[in-house]
Amino acid sequence: TNGGVAKFDGVANWEVYNKNNSPLPNNHVYTISMDINDNFWIGTMGGLTKFDGISTWKTFTRAAKQR
């Protein structure tokens, strides 16, 4: 998608996360995967972001690696 990622609450509500309202470094999402701890790993054009599905985000980019 070119618009970020969407989260469905299982009933009727969708929440869209993008670079304007979350730490996602880019809205162009290539892939999403879930690890054994139920964290979502979101691969974007600008880097990789880990999201716990609730409120905790951590983004990894080339710029962050060079600090």
Backbone bond lengths (Angstrom), bond angles and torsions (degrees), N, CA, C in turn:
res aa  C-N    CA-C-N  psi(-1)  N-CA   C-N-CA  omega(-1)  CA-C   N-CA-C  phi
1 T - - - 1.448 - - 1.518 109.86 -
2 N 1.297 115.83 155.10 1.458 121.53 175.89 1.522 111.85 -104.64
3 G 1.346 116.88 6.62 1.459 120.47 -174.59 1.514 114.98 -118.03
4 G 1.327 119.04 17.58 1.460 122.06 -177.99 1.517 110.80 95.38
5 V 1.329 116.13 -150.78 1.465 121.61 179.45 1.520 109.88 -126.88
6 A 1.321 116.11 152.52 1.462 121.16 179.77 1.520 109.48 -118.14
7 K 1.333 115.69 141.99 1.467 122.70 178.79 1.533 107.94 -117.85
8 F 1.325 116.00 128.39 1.460 122.65 179.31 1.517 108.57 -103.63
9 D 1.325 117.94 134.24 1.459 121.09 -177.30 1.527 113.76 -82.69
10 G 1.344 117.38 1.10 1.447 121.06 178.40 1.519 113.73 89.39
11 V 1.321 116.77 -6.07 1.464 120.71 -179.11 1.525 110.19 -117.64
12 A 1.326 116.34 -71.31 1.465 119.10 -176.35 1.518 114.08 -155.82
13 N 1.315 118.16 -0.18 1.463 120.45 -172.63 1.523 112.83 -113.38
14 W 1.316 114.92 137.10 1.453 122.88 176.69 1.520 108.91 -113.97
15 E 1.324 116.70 142.01 1.461 122.00 172.48 1.523 106.81 -125.26
16 V 1.318 116.54 127.71 1.459 121.54 -179.50 1.522 108.90 -102.03
17 Y 1.327 115.79 129.00 1.460 122.26 175.75 1.521 107.86 -107.78
18 N 1.331 115.75 133.41 1.458 121.48 175.95 1.523 108.39 -145.21
19 K 1.328 116.93 -175.32 1.466 118.88 -175.21 1.523 112.64 -69.49
20 N 1.333 118.23 -12.60 1.457 120.90 178.09 1.528 113.59 -84.05
21 N 1.345 118.11 -22.90 1.464 119.77 -176.82 1.530 113.49 -129.87
22 S 1.327 116.43 14.26 1.468 121.13 178.97 1.528 108.88 -154.04
23 P 1.322 117.78 172.83 1.464 120.60 177.41 1.539 114.96 -76.95
24 L 1.323 118.53 5.76 1.464 118.89 177.20 1.527 109.11 -55.07
25 P 1.333 117.66 130.05 1.464 119.65 -177.69 1.525 113.58 -77.18
26 N 1.325 117.06 -14.43 1.457 121.24 -176.73 1.526 108.49 -159.37
27 N 1.313 117.73 148.66 1.462 121.30 178.71 1.523 113.30 -81.22
28 H 1.321 117.60 -13.43 1.462 121.15 -178.97 1.536 108.44 -83.12
29 V 1.325 116.16 100.80 1.466 122.47 -177.44 1.521 109.57 -96.21
30 Y 1.337 115.70 123.26 1.465 121.31 178.41 1.523 112.63 -89.33
31 T 1.333 116.27 -39.47 1.458 119.46 -172.94 1.524 111.19 -156.28
32 I 1.329 115.46 154.85 1.463 122.28 174.21 1.523 107.06 -136.42
33 S 1.329 115.66 136.26 1.456 120.66 177.79 1.524 108.16 -139.76
34 M 1.336 116.50 153.94 1.459 121.39 177.78 1.527 108.82 -114.98
35 D 1.340 116.48 135.18 1.458 119.92 178.98 1.536 110.88 -92.12
36 I 1.323 117.25 -178.35 1.466 121.10 -176.03 1.530 113.07 -68.17
37 N 1.338 116.98 -14.62 1.464 121.66 177.76 1.529 112.23 -98.54
38 D 1.332 116.04 14.20 1.472 122.91 179.92 1.521 114.10 64.87
39 N 1.331 117.56 24.00 1.454 121.65 171.66 1.517 108.71 -85.38
40 F 1.316 116.11 141.63 1.455 121.19 175.20 1.520 108.97 -93.23
41 W 1.320 117.17 132.59 1.454 123.56 175.24 1.519 106.45 -109.88
42 I 1.326 115.41 118.32 1.459 121.51 -173.34 1.519 108.48 -113.72
43 G 1.330 116.15 113.99 1.455 121.77 179.30 1.517 110.12 -92.09
44 T 1.334 116.26 119.23 1.455 120.77 179.97 1.521 110.46 -118.96
45 M 1.310 114.81 173.33 1.452 121.08 176.91 1.536 110.99 -62.36
46 G 1.349 117.51 -24.25 1.460 121.53 -176.48 1.509 115.74 -102.74
47 G 1.329 118.45 -3.41 1.458 120.84 -179.76 1.518 111.71 152.34
48 L 1.322 115.03 -167.56 1.462 122.78 -177.19 1.526 108.47 -116.46
49 T 1.322 116.88 133.93 1.460 121.25 179.68 1.518 110.15 -125.34
50 K 1.324 115.62 134.25 1.468 122.97 175.17 1.530 107.23 -102.54
51 F 1.331 116.73 130.31 1.464 122.63 -179.17 1.517 108.73 -132.47
52 D 1.341 117.14 129.88 1.463 120.24 -178.36 1.529 112.87 -80.39
53 G 1.337 117.49 0.12 1.451 121.75 178.75 1.509 113.78 86.76
54 I 1.340 116.29 -5.63 1.460 120.50 -178.60 1.533 110.43 -119.91
55 S 1.354 115.64 -68.29 1.465 117.60 -175.51 1.533 115.13 -150.42
56 T 1.323 118.53 -11.45 1.457 120.31 -174.96 1.523 111.23 -99.13
57 W 1.335 114.79 125.27 1.464 122.77 179.78 1.517 109.37 -123.03
58 K 1.327 117.03 144.98 1.461 122.19 171.05 1.517 107.14 -142.06
59 T 1.329 116.29 125.24 1.458 121.52 -176.63 1.517 110.45 -111.90
60 F 1.317 115.11 136.68 1.460 122.74 178.44 1.526 108.08 -116.87
61 T 1.325 116.06 122.46 1.465 120.98 177.58 1.518 108.57 -133.31
62 R 1.312 116.67 168.93 1.466 120.57 175.38 1.518 110.43 -59.62
63 A 1.328 117.71 -41.84 1.460 121.47 -179.94 1.531 110.58 -61.98
64 A 1.333 117.87 -41.38 1.472 121.12 179.58 1.525 110.41 -65.34
65 K 1.321 117.45 -34.70 1.458 121.82 -179.16 1.544 111.11 -66.68
66 Q 1.319 117.06 -31.40 1.457 120.85 -176.02 1.516 113.54 -81.68
67 R 1.328 118.99 -8.21 1.471 120.87 -179.28 1.493 112.63 -68.62
